[in-house]
Amino acid sequence: MSGVRGSGPVDAHVHVWDRARVRFDWLDALPDLSASRLPAEYDAQRGDVRAAVFVQAGAAPEDALTEASWVQSLAPSWPALSGIVADADLLRGAPALEAHLDALGQLELYRGVRHLLQDLPRGAAASDALVSGLGVLARRGASFDACVRWWQLEELADAVSRAASLPVILDHVGKPPLADDERDASWASWERGLRGLAALPNVSVKLSGLSAEAGPSSQASFTTRVGRVVDTALAVFGPDRCMFGSDWPVSAVGAAGLTTAEWLEFVRARMSDAEWLQVGTETAVRAYRLRR
């Protein structure tokens, strides 16, 4: 039985994929990521991390259950695996969604779902259809990983406010506008949206995925801008609602790519020991109901 090993950090956002088993069309256009990425490769660069939460990696819709089942099958040979956030289409209607969640519920490490919202048109993240799907999750005691872009944060807050009993985890700090000048209005909009979500007690946030959003940048600008994002999230949500996540391997490639160990060091250096205990371990344990 997998669980949090000892008192070491939890990586709350890890992807693995085997392209011989599961279809991932989006990887075809990304040479740095297109090959299969398996647990041994993750383990070799994770440093002090002791437990990992797998998050769905964008499999073809018809392979959503196959992806989650395959990851569950890795548990005996991947001791760090402690939880699975599976793919689910929350807009598909209650009967189909309920059947999919029933199947996911058979997996020992299943903890919640993610429906990628980041590419939906404006307004969709606050739609009645999404709120209905969130309600189904809430009734089942699952969690929801919300992956949106900075301009969708206020829409997400509207939807989440109508599903107040559902634990929601905001991925990648809401994908801030890291490529924009820090004086641009987009930064103020991101922070306003982040504060709106932080006002909802059922929402927590992952300090993750920022290398992938940074794009080409000098080390100095990356450190300044990403440091601002981490510090803002910590101040707005508090350490007991922030969690560490590497977003491996997506955030480990490219000009700003960092290994899990390097990203952990960056985040850890920006807070006290007491804050890191929450961010590095305890928030993820609570949010994903991880076994110790």
Disulfide bonds with the S-S distance in Angstrom:
none
